[in-house]
């Protein structure tokens, strides 16, 4: 029975990293970096989602506290988009950086080491 070896193709790791930042790092054996990218991207995604639903949650909380006169969803203005846009921009930049980094790491990993001096064949 043959032992299957891990794929070493560049596109395999980039494809995994395209799914989510850090997955390609895990597959390539860079556990700490992969975990860091996954946690940072999940944090940015959660912050963006919270900033999206926060006005509705606050209006519901006001309504539950019997302050029906104050239970209004805050108007959408430019600051609303900035609060959502900053974590989304961070997520996009993190994704692009992780793609570049996995490309560099796998290229170094698959590189053939130079021959040692005095070791001529």
Helices and strands as residue ranges (DSSP letters): H 10-19, H 23-28, H 31-64, H 78-110
